[in-house]
Amino acid sequence: MQTSPLAAALASVTLGPEVVVDNLTMFPLLRAVDPAPLDYSVLDDALAAGVVEITEVSEQGSVPDLKLVNRGPRPVLIVDGEELLGAKQNRIVNLTILVAANSELTIPVSCVEAGRWRSRSRAFTSASRTQFATGRAKRMASVSMSLLARGDRMSDQAEVWDGIAQKSARLNSPSPTSAMESIFSTHAESLESFVSGCRPVEGQVGALFAVNNVLVGFDLFDQPSTLRKVLPKLVRSVAVDAIDGVAPADGPSQADKGILLRAQAAQFLAVAARAPQHRTPALGLGEDVRLTTPHIAGAALALEHHVVHVSAFAV
């Protein structure tokens, strides 16, 4: 049986030496450099260059949809969970999308600011984070269910809001508009200590995270340059869960825990590689691949047998 591009991509990586910052562990995912990487820009670079504009779809707006215009000569990669700030309310992107050069696309999003529906700016800017990891996992699972059941890419919006409300309460991060942004701004100093401790290493194309020695999930990209640009956003996402986590009970020594966690991480990658897949044409370029196996919420974007991004979470 022919190996799928996703299985091949996951089989091609190795676990680097773990990095531990307080109760967060990062295993770098390492791979030899692809001799022919895809040519695209990440969202932050495209926005900074002024070639991408993201706005409401109309004057009235639509909570689950935004309009993206790419006027640049290169495709633009938007990563699942990236937060967009401004316009009528802050949103997060529901899945990874590769927007074609010189094109316009309606992108599916979720609201992460329940108490605002008034214009703060015409266009959106990007935040320095993705949705916190536990919320990302639940939303990814709901978007996959929506895609399989109805053919659309809608999240469970009530679940997204509820997750933000609960985490805001636990982390004492009140917001007059119930904005997820407040959680990250309230704990910015602590989050940056995690970012400082989780620097990318040579050959790193992904990161697998654990909190309190319990696996969270991973993100894997097609090239080290993408990982380097996106990693701080991913670390902040998982770090919010780390500062929200309860200290583990006494048990095995830290060394034994590290050995066990590495074995679990390798097994998680192997299970994701073997998982059944549901494939459908992607929004924008490529193919949308969903992992359909119990206990894992996972999705990937592939283009011509080239896996651009895959993420998977233990649920």
N, C-alpha and C positions, 0 to 999 in steps of 0.2 A: 504494500500500500504506500502510495506516495506521501511523503511528509509534507504537512501544510507549512506555508511560509511562517506562520505564527509559532508552530512547534519548532521549526528550524531556528528562528530568532531566539527563542528562549533556551534552546539547547546550546546555542553558540556562546552564552555568557558564563562567566565564572564568578563566584563570590570572592570579593576582595577582603582584606582584613577589616574586621568590624571597627566602627568608630562609636564610642559611647560618650554621650553627654548627659549627665544626670541619669534620668530613667528612660532616655531615648537611645536606641541603638540603630545605626545605619550600616548596612552591608552594601558597599559599592558593587555594582554589577559591571563587570569588566569584559571587554571584547576587543579583538584586533580591529584597527581602523578599516572601515569599508573603503576600498580603493575608488569607488565611484558613488559617493554620497549624493542624495537628492539635493537639488538647489532650491532652497526656499528661505523665507525670512520668518522669524518668530514674531509674535504679535507686538511685543514691546518695541522691537526694532522698526517694524513697519509703521507703527504709530509715531515714533520719534522722527522717522523720515518723512512723515506727512503723506504717505501713499495710501494709507487706510483710514477710513472714517466709519465709525459705528454710531448709529442714531436710532431713535424710535422709528417704527415702520411708517408712522403717519403722525399728524398733529395730535390725534386722539391717543395714539399709542396702543400697544397690545402687550400685556404682561409677559406672555410666553414667547414673544418674538422680537427680534431686533433686525435692523437692516445694516449690512456690512458692504461697503464699496471698497474694492481693491483697485486702485489706479496704477499700481506698480507693475513692473515687468516680471516679477517673480511671484510664485504662489506664497501664501501666508499661512503659517501653522498656528492654530488656536488650540490650546490644550484643555482637555476636560477639567471643569471646575475653576478656570481662571475667572477672577472677579472683574467686572466692569463698573466703573463709578460715574454717576452723573445722571443727566437727562431726568426722567420722571421718577426713577428709583434704581438703586443698585441691583445688578443681576450677576448671575454666574452662568457660564456656558455649559450646556447639558452634555456635551460630548466633544471629542477631538475632531477638528475639521481642518482640512487643507483647502483653502480658498484659492481658486484659479487666478492667475494673473489677469488684470484688466477685466474684472467681472464684478457682478453684484449678487449678493446672496442673502436670503432671510435665514437667520440662525436661531435655533431653539435655545431658550434660556429659562432660568428660574429666578424668581425674586428673592433677594436676601435683605430686603428693607420693607417690611410689611406696612409701616406707618407713614409712608410718603408716596403720593401720586401727584407731584407737581414738579415742574421743570426747574432743575438746578443748572443745567447747561444744555446746549443744543446737542453736543456730541459727547460720547463716553471717553473716559481715559481708562487705562488698565491699572489694577492694583498690584501690589508687590506680594501677592499671595494667591493661593487657590482656596476653595472651600475647605474647612477643616476636615480631616481625613474620615472621621466617623460619619459625618454628613455626606461626604463624597461617596462613600461606599453605599449608603442607603439610596442616595439619588441615582447612582449608576445602576443599581438593581431595579429601581422603579422605571428608569428610562428603558432598560432592556426589556422589562415586562411590557411596557407600552409599545415598543417596536415589534415584539413578537405577537402581541394580541391585536394591535390596531394599525400597525404600520407607521405610527408617528413616533416622535422622540420627546414626549412630554414627561415631566417628572410628577411626583406626588407633591404638589406645592404645599399642601397643608403639613405634610411630614417635614419638608424643608424648614418652614416657619417654626414648627414645634421644636425641631432640633436646635435652632438658633435660640429660641426662648429659653430652653432648658439649660443650654451651655452658658448663656448670658447670666442666668440666675446663679448658677454654680460658681462662675468666675467673677461675679460681682462687676459686670460690665453693662450697666444700664444704658439705654439709648432712647431718646424721645421718639425715634422712628423705628425702633426694633431692628436696627441695622447690625448685620454681622460685623461690619467694619469696626464697631465699638469694641468687640472682643479683642481684636488684633491691636487696636490702638491702645487700649487699656494696659495690655501686657507686652507692649512693644519691646521694652528693654530686656525682658526675660526671653522673648522670642529671638532677639538678635544674638543672644549668647549661644543658642542652639545653632543658628546659622553660622556663626563664627567657628563653632566646633565641627561642623559637617562640611568641610571643604572638599571639592571634587579632586580626584586623583587621576593620574595618567591613565588613559584608556577607559575611563568610566563613562558608560552610556546609560546607566540607570541607577536606581537606589531602591533597596528593600528595607523597610522600616519595622521596628518593633518598639512597643512601649511597655515598660514593666515586664520585659522578657516575654511578651505576648505578641505574636506577629500581627502587624497591621495590614501591610500590602506593599506593592511595588509599582514603580513607573519605569519603563524602559523605552529608550529612544533609538533612532537609527544611527546617530552620530554623537561623538563627545561634545561638539560645539553646542548642540541643542541642550544637552544635559547641563552643561555649565551655566547656560543662561536661565534655565528653568529651575534648577535645583534649589536656590534660596526660597522660591515660592513654595515648593513642595515641603521643604524643611519647616517653614512657618506653619504650614497646614497640619503636619503631624505634631509639631511642638505644642500647638494649642491643646491637642489631646493629651500630650505628656504632662502639661501643667495642670490639666483637669483630672489626671489619673490618681488613683489611690496607691500608696506605697505597697509593694508586694509583701506577703507574709514571709516569715523566716522559712528557709528551705535549703536547697543545695547551695554550695559555695558559688561565688561569682564565676570562677573558672569553669565549674561544671555547668552552670547555667549557660555560659557562652558556648560551650561545646554542643549542648542540647539545642540551643537556639539556632546555631549554624546548621545543624542537621535538619531542623524543622524548616528553615529557610530554603534549603536545597530541595526538600520534599515538596514545599509549596510551589516552587518553580516547576518541578516535574509534573505535579498534578495539573497546574494551569496549562502546561504544554500538551497534556493528553486530553484536556477537556473537550467535550463536543462543542461544535461551533455553529452559530447561525450567521449567515452572510447575506448582506443586502447592499445594493449600491449606496455609497456614502453621499451625504450632502457635500457639494463641492466635488473634489477629486477623490478617486479611489473607492475602496470597499470598506464597509462597516462590518466588523466581525465581533460577535457577542459570544462570550463563554456561557454555556448553558449547563452548568454542573452545580449540584448543591454545595453550599458553604463557601462559594466564591462568586463575587460580583466582578466581572471582568469584561473589558472591551478593547478593541484594537482598531487602528486605521492602517490599511495596507494599500499600496499603490503598485500595480504591476509586479506582484509577488515580493514587494519590498515593504517590510513592516516599518512604518514611520513612528508609531507610538503604540504601546500596549500598557494598560494598567489593570491591576487586579487586587482585590481586597478580600481578606478573610471575613466572612459574615456568619 
